[in-house]
Amino acid sequence: MQTKLGSFLKVFAAVKGPQQLFKHKVLLQLFVSLLANPDGKLSNLAFSCVFRFKLPYLSPYVEYVQPMLKREGLREAITKFDLSPGGEIVDAEHRLLLMPIVIRILFGRLLSRGNGAKKSSKDTPIARRAAILSFFSGIGNDGGELNYFIYLMVRNFIPNRLNMENEVGQIEKETLKRLIAASNNITSTELMNIPLKRQEGFLNLLGDVVSQIGFGVKFFVDAFMNILLAISEQAEHALVASIKNQEMDRDNIEHES
């Protein structure tokens, strides 16, 4: 599947003027969504496809954004790209549309387990996660810019009926708030449809986010707590069921003997 997707992206990465293609807006949505793919090859190909659209809010900053996708040097790349409030690199009118693209790229790098680099490299998964979360902490959330990052964190817990049909890179802030708030309604029963690895990934990421961003995510405490409670309730149900099954097995063995 990954190979087929890579071949698909290579074709569109070679297309000049993709705005002329049929359903080009849908294609752009797809390419933007793939920027968050943990597979470095796929995210780089997706960026090549997005770049072909010559987006006015992205093109002036390619020299800052593209290095974030490289296997090494992420810390240096995000240090050079000052996105803190009041920074002078990004034009104010571009910031709203640029931020979701940057956040998607960094979210993919954050989830990436390896990079193919030598063991002596400083660009380890732990170092990347620390650098990225430190970068997000510097951005702050006064303007709601971290909402997109939080949405990516909790999207697996948002009911399908409320989630976006197409994950556009530029979801309105109010829509993001509504989607994040919807994760509050997740139940332990609904959690059964979410793979345990994704639940564990969320828990691991949440711990790092709280420790490094701290009060920057205070507006999302309700969403985090409800998800944690649902996961705890699911674990409790699983434990009770396991104990009952063990007791039944023990009783069956005693009756047979």
C-alpha positions as CSV (number, residue, x, y, z in Angstrom):
1,M,0.0,0.0,0.0
2,Q,2.8,2.4,0.9
3,T,4.6,1.6,-2.3
4,K,1.4,2.3,-4.4
5,L,0.9,5.5,-2.6
6,G,4.5,6.6,-3.2
7,S,4.1,5.8,-6.9
8,F,0.8,7.9,-7.0
9,L,2.5,10.9,-5.4
10,K,5.6,10.7,-7.7
11,V,3.3,11.1,-10.7
12,F,1.6,14.2,-9.3
13,A,4.9,15.6,-8.0
14,A,6.1,15.8,-11.6
15,V,3.0,17.6,-12.9
16,K,3.5,21.3,-13.6
17,G,0.5,23.5,-13.1
18,P,-1.7,21.0,-11.2
19,Q,-4.4,23.8,-10.9
20,Q,-5.4,22.7,-14.4
21,L,-6.3,19.2,-13.3
22,F,-9.8,17.9,-12.7
23,K,-10.7,18.1,-9.0
24,H,-7.4,19.9,-8.2
25,K,-8.8,21.2,-5.0
26,V,-9.5,17.7,-3.7
27,L,-6.1,16.7,-4.7
28,L,-4.5,19.5,-2.8
29,Q,-6.5,18.5,0.3
30,L,-5.2,15.0,-0.1
31,F,-1.6,16.1,-0.5
32,V,-1.8,18.4,2.5
33,S,-3.3,15.6,4.7
34,L,-0.3,13.4,3.7
35,L,2.2,15.9,5.0
36,A,1.6,14.4,8.5
37,N,2.5,10.9,7.3
38,P,5.3,9.5,9.6
39,D,6.9,7.9,6.5
40,G,9.6,10.5,5.5
41,K,9.5,9.4,1.8
42,L,5.8,9.9,1.6
43,S,5.7,13.2,3.4
44,N,8.5,14.6,1.2
45,L,6.6,13.5,-1.9
46,A,3.4,15.0,-0.6
47,F,5.3,18.3,0.0
48,S,6.6,18.2,-3.6
49,C,3.0,17.9,-4.8
50,V,1.8,20.8,-2.6
51,F,4.7,22.9,-3.8
52,R,3.6,22.5,-7.4
53,F,0.5,24.5,-6.6
54,K,2.6,27.6,-5.9
55,L,0.5,28.6,-3.0
56,P,1.0,32.3,-2.2
57,Y,1.1,31.6,1.6
58,L,3.7,28.8,1.2
59,S,6.0,29.7,-1.6
60,P,7.8,32.6,0.2
61,Y,8.7,30.3,3.0
62,V,9.8,27.1,1.3
63,E,13.4,27.6,2.3
64,Y,12.3,27.5,5.9
65,V,9.6,24.8,5.6
66,Q,11.3,22.2,3.4
67,P,14.3,21.5,5.6
68,M,11.9,20.4,8.3
69,L,11.2,17.3,6.2
70,K,14.9,16.3,5.9
71,R,16.1,13.3,7.8
72,E,18.5,15.3,9.9
73,G,18.8,18.9,11.0
74,L,15.2,19.4,12.2
75,R,16.3,21.3,15.3
76,E,18.3,23.7,13.3
77,A,15.5,24.1,10.8
78,I,12.8,25.1,13.3
79,T,15.3,27.3,15.2
80,K,15.8,29.4,12.0
81,F,12.0,29.6,11.3
82,D,10.8,32.1,13.9
83,L,7.0,31.7,14.3
84,S,6.7,33.2,17.7
85,P,4.1,35.9,18.3
86,G,5.5,39.1,16.8
87,G,8.0,37.3,14.6
88,E,9.1,39.1,11.4
89,I,9.7,36.2,9.0
90,V,6.0,35.4,8.2
91,D,3.7,37.9,6.8
92,A,0.6,38.4,9.0
93,E,-1.8,37.6,6.2
94,H,-0.1,34.4,5.3
95,R,0.2,33.0,8.9
96,L,-3.4,31.7,9.2
97,L,-3.0,29.4,6.1
98,L,0.7,28.6,6.6
99,M,0.5,27.4,10.2
100,P,-1.6,24.2,9.5
101,I,0.9,23.1,6.8
102,V,3.8,23.6,9.2
103,I,2.0,21.9,12.0
104,R,1.1,18.9,9.8
105,I,4.7,18.5,8.8
106,L,6.0,18.6,12.3
107,F,3.3,16.3,13.6
108,G,4.4,13.7,11.1
109,R,8.0,14.1,12.2
110,L,6.9,13.9,15.8
111,L,5.3,10.5,15.1
112,S,8.2,9.2,13.1
113,R,10.0,6.4,14.9
114,G,13.2,6.4,12.9
115,N,15.0,8.3,10.2
116,G,17.5,5.9,8.7
117,A,20.4,8.0,10.1
118,K,23.4,6.6,12.0
119,K,23.1,5.6,15.6
120,S,25.4,8.5,16.6
121,S,23.0,11.0,15.1
122,K,21.5,13.6,17.5
123,D,18.3,13.5,15.5
124,T,16.7,10.7,17.5
125,P,12.9,10.3,17.9
126,I,13.2,11.6,21.5
127,A,15.3,14.6,20.4
128,R,12.9,15.4,17.6
129,R,9.8,15.2,19.8
130,A,11.4,17.5,22.4
131,A,12.5,20.0,19.7
132,I,9.1,20.0,18.1
133,L,7.1,20.4,21.3
134,S,9.5,23.2,22.4
135,F,8.8,24.9,19.1
136,F,5.0,24.6,19.6
137,S,5.5,26.0,23.2
138,G,7.1,29.1,21.7
139,I,4.3,29.7,19.3
140,G,1.7,29.9,22.1
141,N,-2.0,29.5,21.7
142,D,-3.4,33.0,22.3
143,G,-4.6,33.1,18.7
144,G,-5.8,29.5,18.7
145,E,-2.9,28.4,16.4
146,L,-2.3,25.3,18.5
147,N,-5.8,24.1,17.9
148,Y,-4.8,22.4,14.7
149,F,-2.1,20.4,16.6
150,I,-4.5,19.4,19.3
151,Y,-7.0,18.4,16.6
152,L,-4.4,16.1,15.1
153,M,-3.8,14.6,18.6
154,V,-7.5,13.8,19.3
155,R,-8.9,13.2,15.9
156,N,-9.0,9.4,16.4
157,F,-11.5,10.0,19.3
158,I,-13.8,12.3,17.4
159,P,-17.1,10.6,16.3
160,N,-17.0,9.8,12.6
161,R,-20.3,11.6,12.0
162,L,-18.7,14.9,13.2
163,N,-15.2,14.6,11.6
164,M,-14.3,16.4,8.4
165,E,-15.1,14.6,5.2
166,N,-11.9,16.1,3.8
167,E,-9.1,17.0,6.1
168,V,-8.3,20.4,4.5
169,G,-5.2,22.1,5.8
170,Q,-7.1,25.2,6.6
171,I,-10.0,24.2,8.9
172,E,-11.6,27.3,10.4
173,K,-10.7,27.8,14.1
174,E,-14.3,27.6,15.3
175,T,-14.7,24.3,13.4
176,L,-11.5,23.0,15.1
177,K,-12.9,24.0,18.5
178,R,-16.1,22.1,17.8
179,L,-14.3,19.0,16.6
180,I,-11.9,19.0,19.6
181,A,-14.8,19.5,22.0
182,A,-16.6,16.5,20.3
183,S,-13.9,14.2,21.5
184,N,-15.3,14.8,25.0
185,N,-18.2,12.5,24.1
186,I,-16.1,9.4,23.4
187,T,-17.3,6.4,25.4
188,S,-15.5,3.3,26.5
189,T,-17.7,1.3,24.1
190,E,-16.6,3.5,21.1
191,L,-13.0,3.1,22.1
192,M,-13.2,-0.6,21.2
193,N,-13.1,0.5,17.6
194,I,-9.8,2.4,18.1
195,P,-6.7,0.2,17.9
196,L,-4.8,-0.1,21.2
197,K,-1.6,1.2,19.6
198,R,-3.3,4.5,18.7
199,Q,-4.6,4.8,22.3
200,E,-1.1,4.1,23.6
201,G,0.4,6.6,21.2
202,F,-2.0,9.3,22.4
203,L,-1.2,8.6,26.0
204,N,2.6,8.8,25.4
205,L,2.2,12.0,23.4
206,L,-0.1,13.6,25.9
207,G,2.5,13.1,28.7
208,D,5.1,14.9,26.7
209,V,2.7,17.6,25.6
210,V,1.7,18.4,29.2
211,S,5.2,18.4,30.5
212,Q,6.7,20.6,27.7
213,I,3.9,22.9,26.6
214,G,2.2,23.1,30.0
215,F,-0.3,25.9,30.4
216,G,-0.2,26.4,26.6
217,V,-2.8,23.5,26.4
218,K,-4.9,24.5,29.4
219,F,-7.9,25.2,27.2
220,F,-8.0,21.5,26.2
221,V,-7.9,19.9,29.7
222,D,-11.6,18.9,29.5
223,A,-11.0,17.0,26.2
224,F,-7.9,15.3,27.5
225,M,-9.6,14.3,30.8
226,N,-12.7,12.8,29.1
227,I,-10.5,10.8,26.8
228,L,-8.4,9.6,29.7
229,L,-11.5,8.6,31.7
230,A,-12.9,6.7,28.8
231,I,-9.6,4.8,28.3
232,S,-9.5,4.1,32.1
233,E,-13.1,2.8,32.0
234,Q,-12.3,0.6,29.0
235,A,-9.3,-0.8,30.8
236,E,-11.4,-1.5,33.9
237,H,-14.0,-3.4,31.8
238,A,-11.3,-5.4,30.1
239,L,-9.8,-6.3,33.5
240,V,-13.1,-7.3,34.9
241,A,-13.9,-9.4,31.9
242,S,-10.5,-11.1,32.1
243,I,-11.0,-12.0,35.7
244,K,-14.4,-13.4,35.0
245,N,-13.0,-15.6,32.2
246,Q,-10.2,-16.8,34.4
247,E,-12.8,-17.8,37.1
248,M,-14.9,-19.6,34.6
249,D,-11.9,-21.5,33.3
250,R,-11.0,-22.4,36.8
251,D,-14.5,-23.6,37.6
252,N,-14.6,-25.7,34.4
253,I,-11.3,-27.3,35.3
254,E,-12.6,-28.2,38.8
255,H,-15.8,-29.7,37.4
256,E,-13.9,-31.8,34.9
257,S,-11.6,-33.1,37.6
